[in-house]
C-alpha cells in the first residue's frame, strides 16, 4: 500500500517531458541562430522564433504544477502549501545560486561587484526594473538568461492562490483574459514610467521580459489544464494534445517527474 502511494505521488506524464524537450530545442535553435550570420534571411526569421520555447516551457510548467497540486489534493484531501514551496526552493535555488557564483568567477563584472545587483538577482526580484533586469547596455547580468528563472519564481509565489481560485475552465478563461488586460495596462504604465529615463530598446526589452507580460502564458496553462479530461484518469489529464506530441502520450510511465 505504501509503495503504491509513493508511485502515485511520483506520477509522471510523458507528454509533459515532450513539451519540455520541444521547448529546450526551440531555445537552443534561437541561440544558435546568432552564431551563423550567413544564414539566409528567411531561415533566420524562422529560427529566431525559437525564443518562444521559453513561453512553451512556462505553459508546460503551469500544467505540471496543477497536475501535481490537484493530484495531491485528491490523495490527501488538500495540497500542502509549505511542502510546495519547499520543493520549489530545493529544485531551483542550489543550481541557480551555484550558477551565479560560477559566472562571477568566469566573467567578473567589468565595473566591479555590485551588491545590489547581486542581491536582486539572488532574490528573484531583478525583473522589476530595467537596471536590475538588466536590459541597460553595460549593466552586469549576474546570471545570463536568468530572467526566465525570476519570472518562473514569481509565478511560484502566486501559484497557490491561483490554484485555489482558478478551479474551473470558465475561471481559467476569465483569469487568462484578466492577465491579458493586466499585461496591456502594466506595459503601458512601464512605458510611461521608464520611457524618458532609458532608451527605447532598453524599455521594450524590459517590458518583454518582466512578469506582467509573461503572466498570460501561465494563465493559458490553466485553460489547457481544465480542457476536457480523460474519464479514466484519477486526476485531470488534458485531453487536448497537439498532433506533434500525440505519439509521446501513452499513459503515465517512466519519465521526468513533474515539480
C-alpha positions in Angstrom: 0.0 0.0 0.0 2.8 2.4 0.9 4.7 1.5 -2.3 1.5 2.2 -4.3 1.1 5.6 -2.7 4.7 6.5 -3.4 4.3 5.5 -7.0 1.1 7.7 -7.2 2.9 10.6 -5.6 5.7 10.5 -8.2 3.3 10.0 -11.1 4.8 11.3 -14.4 3.4 12.2 -17.8 5.5 11.6 -20.8 3.7 14.3 -22.9 5.0 16.9 -20.4 8.5 15.6 -21.0 7.9 16.0 -24.7 6.8 19.6 -24.3 9.8 20.4 -22.2 12.0 18.8 -24.8 10.5 20.8 -27.6 10.9 24.0 -25.6 14.6 23.3 -25.0 15.2 22.6 -28.6 13.4 25.8 -29.7 15.5 27.9 -27.3 18.8 26.2 -28.4 17.8 26.8 -32.1 17.2 30.5 -31.3 20.6 31.0 -29.6 22.5 29.1 -32.4 20.9 31.3 -35.0 23.1 34.2 -33.9 26.2 32.1 -34.3 25.6 31.7 -38.0 25.2 35.2 -39.5 25.4 33.8 -43.0 22.0 32.1 -42.7 19.5 33.2 -45.4 17.2 35.8 -44.0 14.0 33.7 -44.3 15.7 30.9 -42.3 17.0 33.4 -39.7 13.5 34.9 -39.3 12.1 31.3 -38.7 14.7 30.1 -36.3 14.7 33.1 -34.0 11.1 32.2 -33.3 12.6 29.5 -31.2 12.6 32.2 -28.4 9.0 31.3 -27.8 10.3 28.0 -26.4 10.5 29.9 -23.2 6.8 30.5 -23.3 6.1 26.9 -24.1 8.1 25.9 -21.0 6.1 28.4 -18.9 2.9 26.9 -20.2 4.1 23.3 -19.5 5.2 24.4 -16.0 1.7 25.7 -15.2 0.1 22.5 -16.4 2.6 20.3 -14.5 2.1 22.3 -11.2 -1.7 22.0 -11.5 -1.4 18.2 -12.1 0.8 17.9 -9.0 -1.4 20.2 -6.9 -4.7 18.5 -7.8 -3.1 15.1 -7.6 -2.0 15.7 -4.0 -5.4 17.2 -3.1 -7.1 14.1 -4.5 -4.8 11.8 -2.5 -4.7 13.7 0.8 -7.7 15.9 0.8 -5.7 19.1 0.3 -2.4 20.3 -1.1 0.4 21.2 1.3 1.4 24.8 0.5 4.5 24.6 2.7 5.7 21.4 1.0 5.0 23.1 -2.4 7.3 26.0 -1.6 10.0 23.7 -0.1 10.1 21.6 -3.2 10.4 24.7 -5.4 13.3 26.0 -3.3 15.3 22.8 -3.4 14.7 22.3 -7.1 15.7 25.8 -8.2 18.0 27.5 -5.7 21.0 25.2 -5.5 21.7 25.2 -9.2 20.7 28.8 -9.7 22.9 30.1 -6.8 25.9 27.9 -7.9 25.4 29.2 -11.5 25.6 32.8 -10.2 28.9 32.1 -8.4 30.3 30.3 -11.5 29.5 33.2 -13.8 31.0 35.6 -11.2 34.2 33.6 -11.4 34.1 33.0 -15.2 33.2 36.6 -16.2 33.6 39.1 -13.4 31.7 42.4 -13.9 33.7 44.9 -15.7 32.6 47.8 -13.4 33.2 45.8 -10.2 31.0 43.8 -7.9 27.6 45.4 -7.3 25.9 44.0 -4.1 22.5 45.4 -5.0 22.6 43.9 -8.5 23.7 40.6 -7.0 21.1 40.5 -4.3 18.2 41.4 -6.6 19.1 38.5 -8.9 19.5 36.1 -5.9 16.2 37.3 -4.5 14.4 36.9 -7.9 13.2 40.5 -7.8 15.5 41.7 -10.6 12.8 41.7 -13.2 11.1 44.8 -11.8 13.4 47.4 -13.0 15.4 47.9 -16.3 18.7 48.4 -14.4 18.5 45.1 -12.4 16.9 43.0 -15.2 19.2 44.2 -16.8 18.3 45.5 -20.2 20.6 48.5 -19.9 23.7 48.1 -22.0 26.8 47.6 -19.9 24.9 46.7 -16.8 26.1 43.5 -15.0 24.0 40.4 -15.7 24.5 38.2 -12.7 23.2 35.1 -14.4 22.9 35.4 -18.2 19.4 34.3 -19.2 18.3 34.2 -15.6 15.3 36.4 -16.3 13.2 33.3 -17.1 14.0 31.8 -13.7 13.0 35.1 -12.0 9.7 35.0 -13.9 9.1 31.4 -13.0 9.8 32.0 -9.3 7.4 34.9 -9.3 4.8 32.6 -10.7 5.6 30.0 -7.9 4.9 32.7 -5.3 1.4 33.3 -6.8 0.6 29.7 -7.7 -1.1 28.5 -4.5 -3.5 31.5 -4.7 -4.1 30.8 -8.4 -4.7 27.1 -7.8 -7.2 27.9 -5.0 -9.1 30.4 -7.1 -8.9 29.0 -10.6 -10.9 25.8 -10.3 -12.9 25.5 -13.5 -12.4 26.1 -17.2 -14.7 29.2 -17.0 -12.5 30.7 -14.3 -9.4 29.8 -16.2 -10.7 31.7 -19.3 -11.6 34.7 -17.1 -8.1 34.5 -15.5 -6.4 34.5 -18.9 -8.5 37.5 -20.1 -7.7 39.4 -16.9 -4.0 38.5 -17.3 -4.0 39.9 -20.8 -5.7 43.1 -19.7 -3.2 43.4 -16.8 -0.3 42.9 -19.2 -1.5 45.7 -21.5 -2.0 48.1 -18.7 1.3 47.2 -16.9 3.2 47.6 -20.1 1.6 50.9 -20.8 2.5 52.1 -17.3 6.0 50.8 -17.7 6.4 52.8 -20.9 5.3 55.9 -19.2 7.4 55.3 -16.1 10.7 54.5 -17.8 10.3 55.8 -21.3 12.0 59.1 -20.6 14.8 57.7 -18.5 16.0 54.9 -20.7 16.4 54.1 -24.4 13.5 52.6 -26.4 15.4 49.3 -26.8 16.0 49.1 -23.1 12.4 49.7 -22.1 10.9 47.5 -24.8 13.3 44.7 -23.9 12.5 45.0 -20.2 8.7 45.1 -20.8 9.1 42.0 -22.9 10.8 40.0 -20.1 9.1 41.1 -17.0 6.4 39.1 -15.2 3.2 41.0 -16.1 4.0 40.4 -19.8 4.6 36.7 -19.2 1.6 36.1 -16.9 -0.9 35.5 -19.8 1.2 32.5 -20.9 0.9 30.9 -17.4 -2.8 31.7 -17.4 -3.2 29.9 -20.7 -1.7 26.9 -19.0 -4.7 26.8 -16.6 -7.0 26.8 -19.6 -5.1 23.8 -21.1 -5.3 22.0 -17.8 -9.1 22.4 -17.5 -9.9 21.4 -21.1 -11.9 18.1 -21.3 -10.2 15.3 -19.5 -9.8 11.6 -19.8 -12.6 9.9 -17.7 -10.3 7.0 -16.7 -7.6 9.2 -15.1 -7.7 9.6 -11.3 -6.5 13.2 -11.7 -7.2 15.6 -14.5 -5.1 14.9 -17.6 -5.6 17.3 -20.5 -7.3 15.5 -23.4 -6.2 18.3 -25.7 -2.8 17.3 -27.1 -1.4 18.9 -30.3 -0.6 16.5 -33.1 3.2 16.9 -32.5 3.1 15.4 -29.0 0.4 12.7 -29.5 2.9 10.0 -30.3 4.6 10.8 -27.0 1.4 10.5 -24.9 1.0 7.0 -23.5 -0.4 6.6 -20.0 1.8 7.9 -17.2 5.1 6.0 -17.2 8.8 6.4 -16.9 9.9 10.0 -17.5 10.9 13.1 -15.7 8.7 13.7 -12.6 6.7 16.9 -12.5 7.5 19.6 -10.0 
